[in-house]
Amino acid sequence: MTLAPIVLFTYNRLWHTKQTVEALQKNALANESELFVYSDGAKNDAASLHVRNIREYLQTIEGFKKVTVIEREKNWGLANSIIDGVTNIVNQYGKIIVLEDDLVTSPCFLTYMNEALTLYENEPKVISIHGYIYPVADLPDTFFLKGADCWGWATWKRGWDAFEANGQKLLDEVSKRKLQKEADFDGAYAYTQMLKDQIQGKNNSWAIRWYFSALLQDALTLYPGKSYVQNIGLDGQGTHCSATTVYDVALNFDVALNNVAIREDKVAKAKIRGYFLQSKRNIFEKIITKIVGYLRHANMG
């Protein structure tokens, strides 16, 4: 089995980056894997010291077959950096494993990713492998959903070739084919609105374009029933995130890869839809509780 190169994208969060790298180093296949690290340039003076500290740390990384650090001279932004970096590396190596600087992985992550890449390499309907799954009970060991995802993922050149960077083209095709309901998990998650926001410049998400690029190809992503990835960046410190705990998971320490039927798992999708709806209810309830508490305090004052 030829191992896929790992590509890590970093910016200015030293603690998060260290957690991500140290978890990767504990993977059984780490010392046989090449690691490429993209370090984005500072967007302003305030970020310069943090970026410099990141780059000093990156030069000390060991535990991999080879470590290559690519330092951006200017600030590319996450989306541009990922699109460019993934394109360059996957075109050279034919396959790739992608992480951002706030994703802590199970020691089994690289094994799962590489074995799945090998298992589905010649299945054109499978566009990618994903390492994270929501905290949903009673999912199969592995299963497929339409689309693609972004929290610890892998693909082949043939998969990434389907990526469409033009959000308007994607939205036009979604509208033409009336896929909004399917894309949005029957109204449970606002993926289409996220794409509209990207087009309008309200976000700069590469991931929403990756999702719709795959969906419009009727392509599938393999998910684990239990997560190999924990996102530690949802603490409000990142450029593109706000604080939340709804995505917290316990890491999976077993590799269970079954050659499952290559079609979307409708039962798993329904369970994930239920999770999305419950998460929205929980967030709404917390907001109402805060408002009620504020009003009571104001009235008492």
N, C-alpha and C positions, 0 to 999 in steps of 0.2 A: 504494500500500500504506500503510494507516494503521498507524503503529507502536504496539506495545503499551507501556504504561508499565512501567518497571522498579521493583520494590519490593525494598528491601534492609533486612534486619533485623539490628540491631546490639545489642551489650550493653557489654562492658567490655574488649575486646581491640583496642587501638589499632593495633598493628602489622598484625594480620590484616586489620582493616578497611581500612587504607591500601592493602595489597596488592590487596584486592578492588576497591576504587574505582579505583586506578591502572590495573589491567588493563581494567576497563570503559571507562575514558576512552580507551583505545587502539582501541576498537571503531569501525568506520567509521560506524555509525549513532548513536553516542553523542550527538553534538551535535544530533541531530534527535529525541532521546528524552527524555521526562520521567522524572525519578528521584524516587521517594519513599523516604525513609529513616526507619524506625521505630527510635527509640532507647529501649530499655527502661530503667526506673528501677532504681536500686541496691537490692539486696535486703538490704544491711547496710552499716555504716559503712566496712568495708574496701573495698567496691566503689565507694563514692561518688566518690573521686578519679578512678578509672579512667573512670567514666561521665562525669564532668565533662570530662576530657581528650578523650574521644570526641566529646562535643557541641561542644567548641571546634573540633575538626578538621572536623566535619560542616558547620559554618558557612562553611568555606573552599572547599568543593567547587565546582569549575567544570567546564566541558567538556560540559555537557548542555543541552538545550533549556530546562529549568527544573528546579530542585532544591527539593523541599519536605521539611523535616525535622519529624517528629512526635515530640515528646519525651513519653514516658510519665511521669506524675507519680509513679507507684508502680511496683513491680516486678510485671509481669504474668506473667513467665516466658515462655520461648520459644513453647511451644504456644499459650497464650492470645493472645500478641501476634501470632503468625502467622495464626491462625484469624480474629481480628478484623481485622487489617490486610488480608489477602487478600480477605476478604468485602467490606470497604468499598471497596477500589480496583476490584476486578473488577466490582462492581455499578455503579460509576460509568462505567467504560471498556469493559466487555464482554469484555476480555481482559487478560492480565497476564503479566509475566515476574518470577519470584521467585528471590531469592538470599539466602543468609545471609552473615555477615561473615567467612567463612573459605573462600570459593570464588573461586579465580582463574580467569578465563575467557580463552579464545582471542580474538584480535581478530575472529574470524569468528562469535563466539557470538551476538551480537544479530542478525546477518544470518540465520544458521541458524534461530534462534527465530522471528523475524518471518516469514520465508518459509514455515516449516512451519505456523505459526498460520494464515497465509492459505490455504495449500494444503489443509489439513484442516478449515477453519472450518465447513464444512457437512456434515461427516461425523460423524453422531451417535455412532458406535461409538468414535471417537477421543476420549479424555477429556483427554489432555495430551501435551505435548512434553517430552522430557528431554534435558539437555545432557551429563550424565556417563554414561560406560559403563566397566565394569571392563576391566582390561588383558587382554582376550581376543583372540587372533589370529584372523584370517580371518573376521571378521564382515562382513555386507553393509554398504554405505554407510549405509543406514537400514533399520530393521526394527521390527516391533511385538511387544510383550509385553503380556500381560494385567496389569492393576494400574496403579499410579502410583508415582512416585518423588519424591525430595526434594533432590537436589544440583544445583540450577540447572534450573528447570523453568518451564513455561508452561501456561496453560489459558485457557479461555473461561468466561464466566459459566455457560453450560449445563453445563460440566464440573464447576465448583466447586459447583454446586447439588446435585450428588450426594454431597458430603461429609457423612458421618455422624459427629458428635462423640461419640456414645454407643458406647463400645467394647463394652459388654455386648450391645447390640443386634447389633453386627457379629458377635461371637463366636457368639451364638445362631444366627444365620443360616448362618454357616460350618458349624456343627455339624449343623444341620438338613439342609443340602444336601451334607454330607460332602465339603467342599472343602479340608480341611486338607492332604492330600497334594499337591494341585495348588498350593495357596498356598505350600507349603514347598519347592517345586522338588523334589518326590519325596524329601523328607527331607534335602536338602542345606543348607537355610537355615531357621532356626527363626522364621519370621515369625509363626506362630500363637502360639508361646510369648511373643513380644514383645507381642502383643496381650493375652494373659492377664496379663502383667506390668503393662501399662498399666492394665488394669482393677483390679488389686490395688494400684496406686499405687507399684509398683517402678520405673516410668519414667513420664514424662509426654509420651510421643511423640505429636505430631499426625500425624507421617509414617506411622506404622503404621496409623492410622485412615484416612488418605488412601489407602494401598495397598489396604486391604480394602474401602473404600467403592467403589473402582474395580473391584476383582475381582468383587465381588458384583453389579455391573452388567454383568459380562462385557465390560467396556470395555478399550480398548487405549491404550497409551502408545507414542509413536514414540521410538526410540533411535537415536543415531548409531553407526556402526561403530567410529569413533575419537572419543575424548572431546574435548568443547569446554570441559570443566571439570576443574580439579584441586583437590581438597580439601586445603588446607594446615592445617586445624585438628586433624588427628589426631596431635597432638603431646603430648597429655595435659594441655594447658592449658585446654581448654574445659570448660564445665559438664557436657556430655553426651557426652564422648568420652574414649577412652583412646588411648595412643600405639600407632601401628601404621604400617607402610609397605605393607601388602598392597594398598591401593587406589591406589597411585601410578600415574600415567599420563603419557604424553607428549601435549601438547596438539595438537589437529587444527587445521591452518591452511587447510583447504580446505572449501568448502561443496559437498556433493554430495547433492542432494535428488532422489530419484527417486520417482515416484508408485507406490510398491510396493503389492502386494495388501493390503487391509485385513483382515488376519487374523494371529493369533499365529504367529511364525516358530518352528516346533518345533526346527529345526536350531540356530538361534541360542540358544534356551532350553537345549537340551542342552549346548551349549558353555559357557554361563554356569553351569549346574549343575556341570559338571566343574570349573570355576574355584572355585566355592564349596567343593566337596569337597577340592580340592587345598590351598586356603587353610587349611581346618581341619586337614588333615594337617600342613602346615608349622608351624602354631601349636602343635599337639600335640608335634611333634618338638622344637621350641624349648623347650617346658616340660620335656620329658623330659631334654634336654641340660642344662638348668639344674639340675634335681634331681640328676642323676648327678654333675655338677660339684661341687655343694654337698656331696654325700655323700662324694666322694673327698677334698675339702678337709677335711671333718670327721674322716674316718678318718686322714688324714695328721696332723691336729692331735692 
